[in-house]
Amino acid sequence: MNRIAAASAALLASTALAQAGGLDRNQLGTGILFEQGTYVELGYTNVNPTVSGVLAIAPISSGDIAPTYGYATLGYHHDMSDSLSFSLIVDAPYGADVAYPTGGMYPFAGSTATLRSQQLTFALRHEFSPNSSVYGGVRALRVQANDIYVTAPSSGGSHIASMQMPIRAMDT
C-alpha cells in the first residue's frame, strides 16, 4: 500500500512541476464537437496582466514584467451524417511574454523573452446513441521562442547574454 501512495505522490508532484512553467494560455475545448449541424466559433482574448516583485535581499522592485498580449481562436464543426461529425480548431495554446523595464537597479532590468505557438486540431466524433459517443483526432503544434535577451546592471546595462532560440515545428 505504501508503494501505491508513494507512486501517486510522485505522479502528482511531477504534474505540478510540469505546470510550473506557466506557458498555458488556453486549453483545447471539446465542446465544439457536440454542436449540432454546421457551426463556426470565433474568439479573441486580450490579457493585461500585472506581474511584479521585490528582491528579498534589498527593496528593489522589478516593475511590471508582463506585457499585454492577445490571441485568436477559430473553430469549425460540421455534421457529415446523423452519427458522424468533424471539427477543425485553430488556436494558440502556449505562450510567454516577459519584459523587465529598463533602467533601475533590478538585476534583470531590460531582459526580454517571447514564446509563441500555433495549433491545428482535426477531430472526428461518432455518436452511438444520444448519451454515448467517441471522438479522436490529430493535432499539429508549432512553438517558436526567440528574442531572448538578458541584461545585468553589473555589466553597465549592456547585454551579457543574447540568444535567439527558434524551436522547429513539433507534432503531438
C-alpha positions as CSV (number, residue, x, y, z in Angstrom):
1,M,0.0,0.0,0.0
2,N,2.9,2.4,0.8
3,R,4.3,1.8,-2.7
4,I,1.0,2.9,-4.3
5,A,0.8,6.0,-2.1
6,A,4.4,6.9,-2.9
7,A,3.9,6.4,-6.6
8,S,0.7,8.5,-6.5
9,A,2.6,11.3,-4.7
10,A,5.4,11.2,-7.2
11,L,3.0,11.4,-10.1
12,L,1.2,14.3,-8.5
13,A,4.5,16.1,-7.9
14,S,5.7,15.6,-11.5
15,T,2.4,17.0,-12.8
16,A,2.7,20.1,-10.6
17,L,6.3,20.6,-11.9
18,A,5.1,20.4,-15.5
19,Q,2.6,23.2,-14.8
20,A,5.2,25.4,-13.1
21,G,6.4,26.9,-16.4
22,G,3.1,28.8,-16.7
23,L,3.1,28.6,-20.6
24,D,-0.5,27.6,-20.9
25,R,-2.7,30.3,-22.4
26,N,-5.8,28.3,-23.3
27,Q,-6.9,24.7,-23.3
28,L,-8.3,22.7,-26.2
29,G,-12.1,22.7,-25.7
30,T,-14.0,19.7,-26.9
31,G,-17.4,21.4,-26.6
32,I,-17.4,22.2,-30.3
33,L,-17.5,18.5,-31.1
34,F,-21.0,18.3,-29.6
35,E,-22.6,21.2,-31.5
36,Q,-25.4,20.3,-34.0
37,G,-25.3,21.0,-37.8
38,T,-22.7,23.4,-39.1
39,Y,-21.2,25.7,-36.5
40,V,-18.4,28.3,-36.6
41,E,-16.8,29.8,-33.5
42,L,-14.5,32.8,-33.5
43,G,-12.8,34.2,-30.4
44,Y,-10.3,36.7,-29.4
45,T,-8.8,37.1,-25.9
46,N,-6.9,40.1,-24.7
47,V,-5.0,39.8,-21.4
48,N,-3.4,42.6,-19.5
49,P,-1.5,41.0,-16.6
50,T,0.4,42.8,-13.9
51,V,3.3,40.9,-12.5
52,S,6.0,42.4,-10.3
53,G,8.2,41.5,-7.5
54,V,10.8,42.8,-5.0
55,L,14.2,41.4,-4.3
56,A,14.4,39.6,-0.9
57,I,17.8,41.0,-0.1
58,A,17.1,44.6,-0.9
59,P,13.9,46.6,-1.5
60,I,14.4,46.9,-5.3
61,S,11.2,46.4,-7.4
62,S,11.2,44.7,-10.7
63,G,8.4,46.8,-12.1
64,D,5.6,45.3,-14.2
65,I,7.3,42.5,-16.3
66,A,4.3,41.0,-18.1
67,P,3.2,43.0,-21.2
68,T,-0.3,42.8,-22.6
69,Y,-0.9,40.0,-25.1
70,G,-3.8,38.6,-27.1
71,Y,-4.6,35.5,-29.2
72,A,-7.3,34.5,-31.6
73,T,-9.2,31.1,-31.9
74,L,-11.2,29.6,-34.7
75,G,-13.4,26.5,-34.6
76,Y,-15.5,24.9,-37.4
77,H,-17.9,21.9,-36.9
78,H,-19.9,20.0,-39.4
79,D,-22.2,17.0,-39.2
80,M,-21.4,14.6,-42.1
81,S,-24.3,12.3,-41.1
82,D,-26.6,11.7,-38.2
83,S,-23.9,9.9,-36.3
84,L,-20.5,11.3,-37.7
85,S,-19.2,14.8,-37.4
86,F,-15.8,16.6,-37.6
87,S,-14.3,19.7,-36.1
88,L,-11.3,21.8,-37.1
89,I,-9.8,24.1,-34.4
90,V,-7.1,26.7,-34.8
91,D,-5.7,28.2,-31.6
92,A,-2.6,29.4,-29.8
93,P,-2.4,27.2,-26.6
94,Y,1.1,28.2,-25.3
95,G,2.9,31.5,-25.0
96,A,5.0,33.7,-22.8
97,D,6.0,37.4,-22.8
98,V,8.4,38.8,-20.3
99,A,9.8,42.3,-20.5
100,Y,11.6,43.7,-17.5
101,P,11.5,47.6,-17.5
102,T,14.8,49.2,-18.5
103,G,16.7,51.4,-16.0
104,G,16.8,51.0,-12.3
105,M,18.9,48.6,-10.3
106,Y,16.9,45.4,-10.7
107,P,19.3,42.6,-11.8
108,F,17.4,41.7,-14.9
109,A,16.3,45.2,-16.0
110,G,15.9,45.3,-19.8
111,S,15.7,41.5,-20.2
112,T,13.0,40.1,-22.5
113,A,11.7,36.8,-23.8
114,T,8.9,35.7,-26.1
115,L,7.3,32.4,-26.9
116,R,4.5,31.8,-29.5
117,S,2.5,28.8,-30.6
118,Q,0.1,27.8,-33.3
119,Q,-2.0,24.7,-33.1
120,L,-4.3,23.0,-35.7
121,T,-6.6,20.2,-34.5
122,F,-8.8,17.9,-36.6
123,A,-11.2,15.7,-34.7
124,L,-13.9,13.2,-35.6
125,R,-16.8,12.2,-33.4
126,H,-19.0,9.2,-33.8
127,E,-22.3,9.2,-31.9
128,F,-23.6,5.7,-30.9
129,S,-26.6,7.0,-29.1
130,P,-27.7,10.4,-27.7
131,N,-25.8,9.5,-24.5
132,S,-22.8,7.7,-25.9
133,S,-20.1,8.8,-28.4
134,V,-16.4,8.5,-29.1
135,Y,-14.0,11.1,-30.5
136,G,-10.4,11.4,-31.5
137,G,-8.1,13.1,-34.0
138,V,-4.8,14.6,-34.8
139,R,-3.1,17.8,-33.7
140,A,-0.2,19.7,-35.2
141,L,1.6,22.1,-32.8
142,R,4.3,24.7,-33.7
143,V,6.1,26.5,-30.9
144,Q,8.7,29.3,-31.5
145,A,10.8,31.1,-29.0
146,N,13.0,34.0,-29.9
147,D,14.3,37.4,-28.9
148,I,15.7,36.3,-25.5
149,Y,17.9,39.0,-24.1
150,V,19.4,39.0,-20.6
151,T,21.0,42.1,-19.1
152,A,22.6,42.9,-15.8
153,P,23.5,46.2,-14.1
154,S,26.9,44.8,-13.1
155,S,27.8,45.0,-16.8
156,G,26.7,48.6,-17.1
157,G,23.4,47.6,-18.6
158,S,24.9,46.0,-21.7
159,H,23.8,42.6,-22.9
160,I,25.8,39.9,-21.1
161,A,23.9,37.2,-22.9
162,S,21.9,37.3,-26.1
163,M,20.5,34.4,-27.8
164,Q,17.8,33.5,-30.3
165,M,16.2,30.1,-30.0
166,P,13.8,29.1,-32.8
167,I,12.2,25.9,-31.9
168,R,11.2,23.9,-35.0
169,A,7.7,22.6,-35.6
170,M,6.7,19.8,-33.2
171,D,3.8,17.5,-33.8
172,T,1.9,16.0,-30.9
